[in-house]
């Protein structure tokens, strides 16, 4: 699978996956992550989001990104991802839903 490595310094909204199925946050700046661009209509997709940098990435629950691009976390709350931690999302029913 293609890995998209990013080191953002500001909030990440509507991330373009560029056909990647793994998103690796490599930076040292803590940022909010609010969503990824939805796949084409009628298609689903699974994406693994992980932190390999030193910053905490906060996966925000249903905010900021366009509705179909938003993250829905299992807890219904924001999820903090630290170094070597990750989350698995699938795009179903017009949202990215955390599955692990």
C-alpha positions as CSV (number, residue, x, y, z in Angstrom):
1,X,0.0,0.0,0.0
2,X,1.1,3.6,-0.7
3,X,2.2,5.6,2.4
4,X,1.4,9.3,2.5
5,X,3.9,10.9,4.9
6,X,3.0,14.4,6.2
7,X,4.5,16.8,8.7
8,X,1.8,19.5,9.1
9,X,2.3,22.6,11.3
10,X,-1.5,23.5,11.3
11,X,-4.8,21.6,11.5
12,X,-5.4,19.1,8.8
13,X,-8.8,19.2,7.2
14,X,-10.1,17.3,4.1
15,X,-6.7,15.5,3.6
16,X,-6.1,14.4,0.0
17,X,-4.9,10.8,0.4
18,X,-3.2,10.8,-3.0
19,X,-4.3,7.1,-3.5
20,X,-2.5,6.2,-0.2
21,X,-3.9,3.8,2.3
22,X,-1.5,4.6,5.1
23,X,-1.2,8.2,6.5
24,X,2.0,8.7,8.5
25,X,2.3,11.8,10.6
26,X,6.0,12.5,10.9
27,X,6.2,16.0,12.3
28,X,7.1,17.4,15.7
29,X,4.1,19.9,15.9
30,X,0.9,18.8,17.7
31,X,-2.0,19.3,15.3
32,X,-5.7,18.4,14.9
33,X,-6.7,16.0,12.2
34,X,-10.3,16.4,11.2
35,X,-10.8,14.2,8.1
36,X,-9.8,12.8,4.7
37,X,-11.3,13.2,1.3
38,X,-14.1,10.7,0.8
39,X,-13.6,8.0,-1.9
40,X,-15.6,8.2,-5.1
41,X,-19.4,7.6,-4.8
42,X,-20.3,4.0,-4.4
43,X,-16.8,3.0,-3.2
44,X,-15.4,2.4,0.3
45,X,-11.9,2.6,1.5
46,X,-9.8,1.5,4.5
47,X,-7.0,3.8,5.8
48,X,-4.5,3.4,8.6
49,X,-3.5,6.6,10.3
50,X,-0.3,6.4,12.4
51,X,2.1,8.7,14.2
52,X,5.8,8.2,13.6
53,X,6.9,11.7,14.5
54,X,7.2,13.1,18.0
55,X,4.0,15.1,18.1
56,X,0.5,14.2,19.4
57,X,-2.1,14.1,16.6
58,X,-5.7,14.6,17.8
59,X,-8.2,12.9,15.6
60,X,-11.2,15.2,16.0
61,X,-14.7,13.7,16.2
62,X,-17.0,15.1,13.5
63,X,-15.7,18.7,13.2
64,X,-14.3,21.2,10.6
65,X,-13.8,18.9,7.5
66,X,-16.6,18.7,5.0
67,X,-19.3,16.4,6.3
68,X,-18.4,13.3,4.1
69,X,-14.8,13.7,5.0
70,X,-15.2,13.8,8.8
71,X,-13.9,11.3,11.3
72,X,-16.3,9.4,13.6
73,X,-14.4,7.9,16.5
74,X,-15.5,4.8,18.4
75,X,-15.8,6.8,21.7
76,X,-17.8,9.7,20.2
77,X,-14.9,11.9,21.4
78,X,-11.6,13.1,20.1
79,X,-8.8,10.6,20.1
80,X,-5.2,11.5,20.8
81,X,-2.5,9.5,18.9
82,X,1.0,9.7,20.1
83,X,4.3,8.3,18.7
84,X,3.9,4.7,17.5
85,X,0.1,4.7,17.9
86,X,-2.5,4.5,15.2
87,X,-6.1,4.2,14.2
88,X,-7.9,2.3,11.4
89,X,-10.8,4.0,9.6
90,X,-13.2,2.8,6.9
91,X,-15.4,5.1,4.8
92,X,-19.0,4.0,5.2
93,X,-22.3,5.9,5.2
94,X,-20.7,9.2,4.3
95,X,-18.2,9.3,7.1
96,X,-14.7,7.9,8.1
97,X,-15.6,5.5,10.9
98,X,-12.9,4.3,13.3
99,X,-12.8,0.5,13.4
100,X,-9.7,-0.1,15.5
